[in-house]
């Protein structure tokens, strides 16, 4: 997964955020928390992949 995957996901964010106005406030907060958690997990996954790529590259040199 590349960094562009996260940036590609951002337009979806705006769609979800704009449609979330029909939810109650507590549901909006839960949705925002879940979105933040997904974003964090995606970043962690990207970091792990980069670390793996670096390790693989160093071993092959």
Helices and strands as residue ranges (DSSP letters): H 3-19, G 20-22, H 25-60
